[in-house]
Amino acid sequence: MRRFRSLPLRSRLAILVAVAVAVAVAAVSTTCWFVVRGKLYDEVDSKLKAAGANAPLPTAEVLLAVRNCSQTPAAQTGYGPKPVFYVQLVQADTDKPCVSPNSAGTVKVESGDRDVARRGNPTLWTFRNGTDTDGHDVRVLTVPTLVQGPDEAVRETALVIAFPLKETEGTLNDLALLLLIVSGIGVVGAGAAGLWVARTGLKPVDRLTEAVEHVARTEDLTVRIPVEGEDEIARLSRSFNSMTAALASSRDRQARLIADAGHELRTPLTSLRTNIELLARSERTGRAIPPADRLALMASVKAQMTELASLIGDLQELSRPDVVDRGPLKVVALHEIAGAALDRARLRGPELTFEAALEPWYVRAEPAALERALVNVLDNAVKFSPPGGTVEVGLHCGELTVRDHGPGIPADELPHVFERFWRSPSARSLPGSGLGLSIVARTVQQSGGEIALRPATGGGTRTVIRLPGAATPPPGS
């Protein structure tokens, strides 16, 4: 079995087809042989029945055989037709038969013949295969009959009539040889046909294998397999093409993320390096930096470090696969989380006015991730609100809205707001990494909700987050 499994697939298919055909041909050939054999034997039995039709009233030839009770047939003179049937009488109390003078030979007596003679039932006709004294196969019919012997006594005897099976067995042997030859040709042909079919049918698999090997060797994800038809191979080819397309897209996104992250990290690192070099040069040359300038440098270093930490945290958040379990989903009060995020936003924009109307709403989400997403949304509203402006926050029937009165987002820029590292030209001078809304969108989608940004009436931006849930907590939560 291990050796068979180690063979190529096309070889295994060819062998399986050949074996299946061999079994089928063997079954059909065997059935055919037995059917023909039964028909031929029926013909021989019909001849024997016709020959034994006079029993249990023996002919004069049979009576003569009993009276003489010769153990061998009369010698043939060469004139007239040669006898075909074996005719003899078997007595119940002896193994020695009384052979008819015109018998074709002598049939070996068996115990079943004497049993038929002993029972004397005229309806009991038995057929069997036997041999004559020369060892030739014959078909034997045994019929019970009653005859008078030389002493005028009625004896229990059985008439044995036999017919040679030489021609019948010759026909069956010829048929067996013919069936064997035809079966052999069929099996060999089936094996060849199976191999051809396997090679033809597995050509798409060969192309798929070559494509996979090419991808593994060159990492070229632009390879596509031509798809023909709607069968399983076509489905496999489509799946492979979809997989390579998804991998290529993922690799492109990864490369773009790395490039964008490198670009975003370069700015704060350059600023940090410049500030630190100024401080180091002051220490090395002994030229003290004025206290006000030194405080400004230290504040700049601290701000850049904070920006770097925030950027690295955002990158770590986005680098986590969507399929990874980010934490247990719990039934949480969205209005309470929104209230906590609102308190943090008030600390970051103390000069702003916050108007909140939060109705109870319970959702299933990861509490920490959801709170961070809401903080990011409110941070954007604080960042773009004018001094002394108002931020309106509302929660009604699972729809959370955050509206600011800032400059708003142009219509041509709205499709890009959730892209990683994308920042509006007007916002590039403000702190931030361009990853906040990407994280918000991802968190909302993982909670089964949706988010949208649209221009607000009268100016500003209106952020709408919809999350599935209920106004009352489920039992047991």
FINU-224275 format. One record per residue (C-alpha): residue in three letters; z, x, y. Coordinates in steps of 0.2 Angstrom, whole numbers, plus 5000, padded with zeros to 4 digits. Each point is the difference from the previous one (the first is absolute). Layout:
REM residues N
AlaZXY...
***
This chain:
REM residues 477
Met500050005000Arg500450145012Arg498350084996Phe499149845004Arg500949975016Ser499550185005Leu498249964999Pro499049955015Leu500049825005Arg498149984996Ser500350074982Arg501449894997Leu499049855005Ala498550054989Ile501250034985Leu500949835003Val498349915001Ala499450094984Val501649954991Ala499949825006Val498249984994Ala500450094984Val501449884996Ala498949855005Val498550064990Ala501150044985Ala500749825001Val498349925001Ser499250114987Thr501549974988Thr499949815003Cys498150014997Trp500150094984Phe501349884993Val499049855005Val498450074992Arg501050054985Gly500749824999Lys498349935001Leu499350114986Tyr501449964989Asp499849825003Glu498250024994Val500550094984Asp501449874997Ser498749865002Lys498950084987Leu501550024988Lys500549815003Ala498249954995Ala500150114985Gly501649934995Ala499649825003Asn499949964981Ala501850044997Pro501149934992Leu498549944989Pro499450174994Thr498150034997Ala499350044983Glu500050185005Val501850005004Leu500449924983Leu499050134991Ala501050145009Val501649924994Arg499449994982Asn499450175000Cys501350075012Ser499050165003Gln500950135012Thr498350055007Pro498449915006Ala498550004989Ala498850155002Gln498649975012Thr498350014993Gly499150035016Tyr499149845000Gly500449865012Pro501150005016Lys501550114999Pro501749905000Val500849995017Phe501749914996Tyr501450074990Val500549864988Gln501550014988Leu501449894993Val501950065001Gln501349934988Ala501749975006Asp500850114986Thr498950155000Asp499350135012Lys498350014990Pro498749895008Cys498649914991Val498450065009Ser498449905001Pro498550074992Asn499049985017Ser501450085011Ala499650145012Gly501550094994Thr501949994996Val501349965013Lys501750084998Val501349864996Glu501549985011Ser501649904998Gly499549875012Asp498549964989Arg501149964985Asp501249905011Val498549895005Ala499649984982Arg501849964995Arg500249875014Gly498449914995Asn499949915017Pro498249955003Thr500250005019Leu500750185000Trp498550115005Thr500550175005Phe499050145009Arg500450195000Asn499250165001Gly499950114984Thr499150134991Asp498950014984Thr500350124987Asp498850125008Gly501150005016His498849905011Asp500749875012Val499849824996Arg500549835007Val500949904987Leu500149814997Thr501349944987Val499849824994Pro501249924987Thr499049924985Leu500349944982Val498950064986Gln500049984981Gly500250164990Pro499250044983Asp501549924992Glu499649835010Ala501650025010Val500049975018Arg500650165010Glu500650025017Thr498750115008Ala499450055017Leu498250025005Val499850165010Ile498450015010Ala499750165011Phe498650065012Pro499750185005Leu500550055018Lys498950155001Glu498849925012Thr501449915010Glu501050175002Gly498450095004Thr499749875014Leu501850025006Asn499950195000Asp498450005010Leu500849885012Ala501550115002Leu499050155003Leu498949915013Leu501649935009Leu500850184999Ile498450075008Val499949875013Ser501950015004Gly499850195002Ile498649985012Gly500949875009Val501650105002Val499050155006Gly499049905012Ala501649915006Gly500850175003Ala498550065010Ala499849845010Gly501950015003Leu499850185007Trp498649955011Val500949845006Ala501550115003Arg499050135010Thr499149875010Gly501549895003Leu501150155005Lys498850075013Pro501049915014Val501650074993Asp499250185000Arg499549985018Leu501849945004Thr500750154991Glu498850125009Ala500549925017Val501950024995Glu499750184995His499050035016Val501549935011Ala501350104990Arg498950165002Thr499549985018Glu501249875008Asp498549915006Leu500549825003Thr498349945006Val499349994983Arg499449824995Ile499449944983Pro498549885000Val500549834994Glu498949894989Gly500349834993Glu501749914998Asp500750074984Glu501650104997Ile499150175004Ala499449935016Arg501849945004Leu500750174996Ser498750085011Arg500449885014Ser501950044998Phe499650195000Asn499049985016Ser501449905008Met501350134994Thr499050155008Ala499749905016Ala501849965001Leu500550184997Ala498750075012Ser500749885013Ser501850054996Arg499650185002Asp499149975016Arg501549915007Gln501150144994Ala498950135008Arg500049905016Leu501949984999Ile500350184998Ala498850045014Asp500749875012Ala501850064995Gly499550185004His499349955017Glu501549895004Leu501350144995Arg499150135010Thr500449935017Pro501949994998Leu500050174991Thr499050085014Ser501249935013Leu501550054990Arg499350184997Thr499650015019Asn501849955005Ile500850114987Glu499050155006Leu500549975018Leu501849994995Ala499850164989Arg499150095013Ser501449965012Glu501350074988Arg498950154997Thr499650055018Gly501749955007Arg499249895013Ala501049845000Ile499249845001Pro500649885014Pro501349884993Ala498949855004Asp498550074992Arg501050064984Leu500749824998Ala498249935002Leu499450124986Met501549964989Ala499649815002Ser498250034997Val500450104984Lys501249864994Ala498749865004Gln498650104990Met501250024985Thr500449825001Glu498149965000Leu499750124985Ala501449924990Ser499349835004Leu498350054995Ile500550084984Gly501049854995Asp498549895004Leu498950114989Gln501250004986Glu500149815001Leu498149984999Ser499850134986Arg501049894988Pro498849914989Asp500049815001Val500349984981Val501650105001Asp501649905000Arg500650025018Gly501649914996Pro500649834994Leu499349855009Lys501449895006Val500249835008Val500450055018Ala500249905016Leu498550055011His500949935016Glu501550124997Ile498950154997Ala498949955016Gly501749995009Ala500550174995Ala498350085004Leu500149915017Asp501750085004Arg499350174997Ala498549965011Arg501249955014Leu500850174999Arg498350085002Gly499449895014Pro501649965010Glu499049965016Leu499049874991Thr500449814997Phe500049944982Glu499849814997Ala500349964982Ala499949834990Leu500350034982Glu500149864987Pro500750034983Trp498750064987Tyr500350094984Val498750114991Arg499950124985Ala499850185006Glu500850175000Pro501349995014Ala499950185007Ala498150005000Leu499849835009Glu501350055013Arg499050165004Ala498449905001Leu500849885013Val500750155010Asn498350085001Val499249835006Leu501449995013Asp499950185005Asn498149975004Ala500549865011Val501350105009Lys498850155002Phe498649905008Ser501149885010Pro500050035019Pro501750055008Gly501049845002Gly498849914988Thr500549864987Val499850014981Glu499949834992Val500549994981Gly499949844990Leu500249954982His499549834995Cys499549944982Gly499850174994Glu498950065014Leu500750145010Thr499250045017Val500350145012Arg499249995017Asp500050135014His499350005018Gly499250174999Pro498250055003Gly499449924983Ile498850074988Pro498149995003Ala499149884988Asp498950154994Glu501650104995Leu500949864990Pro499150034984His500750185000Val501849975004Phe500650014982Glu499050164996Arg501150154997Phe500150125015Trp498949895010Arg500749995018Ser499349915015Pro499350125013Ser501349925013Ala501450044987Arg499650184996Ser501150065014Leu501549904993Pro501150064986Gly499649954982Ser499050054985Gly498849854998Leu500749964983Gly501349865005Leu498849854999Ser499350074983Ile501750004993Val500449835007Ala498449934992Arg500450084983Thr501749935000Val499549835005Gln498649994986Gln501250064987Ser501249865005Gly498549884997Gly499749975019Glu498750045013Ile500050075017Ala498849985015Leu499950065018Arg499149905013Pro499950005019Ala501449895008Thr499649875013Gly500350075017Gly500050184994Gly500950104988Thr499950004981Arg500749874987Thr500450064983Val500149874986Ile500950034983Arg499949874987Leu501250014985Pro500249884986Gly501749934998Ala501149855003Ala501249945014Thr501450004988Pro500550134987Pro499749964982Pro501449964989Gly501050154993Ser499350125013
***
